[in-house]
């Protein structure tokens, strides 16, 4: 699975900061979003899905409103990258990007050439 950036959710200084996450059900601990909110001050809107087809339909019809999603690499990520469903990641904002296992990045490069849209999350599938 991978984490992918979908839309730019730029909030002004006066607006509440929110990150919209769409993930598989049961993939994070129940208190993870709450801990993130306390540590960062960024509110989490967390929705779940139960299959890649559900995610892909939402992404490819446009306007999903999600900032981070978690597709499987093959064939879903590859199709979604090809369709232009994702923004490029700003790696300068990913402090630990340089610590990602190069072999994991190589595995997803077949679906996301140059690793522009996704980073490994859990097992790469």
VENZI-V57214 format. One record per pair of residues at least 6 apart in sequence whose ideal C-beta (glycine too) atoms are under 6 Angstrom apart, sorted by sequence separation. I is the first residue (numbers start at 1). J is the second residue. D is the distance in whole Angstrom. If there is no record, write none. Layout:
BEGIN
I	J	D
I	J	D
END
This chain:
BEGIN
11	17	5
37	43	6
49	55	5
58	64	5
71	77	5
91	97	5
109	115	6
112	118	5
37	44	6
36	44	6
105	115	5
108	118	6
33	44	4
33	46	5
55	71	6
104	120	4
108	124	6
107	124	5
52	71	6
52	72	5
56	76	6
104	124	6
59	80	6
19	42	6
25	48	4
60	83	6
52	76	5
17	42	4
18	43	5
19	44	6
20	45	5
21	46	5
22	47	5
23	48	6
25	50	6
59	85	4
18	45	6
88	116	5
81	112	5
86	117	4
78	111	4
77	111	4
73	108	5
77	112	6
81	117	5
74	111	6
73	111	4
77	118	6
22	66	4
20	65	6
20	66	5
20	67	5
21	68	5
22	69	5
23	70	5
19	67	5
70	121	6
73	124	6
72	125	5
9	67	5
6	66	5
6	67	6
6	69	6
3	68	6
4	69	5
3	70	6
1	70	5
2	77	6
6	86	6
5	86	6
4	86	5
5	87	5
5	89	5
4	117	5
4	118	5
2	118	4
3	119	5
3	121	5
2	121	6
1	121	5
1	122	5
END
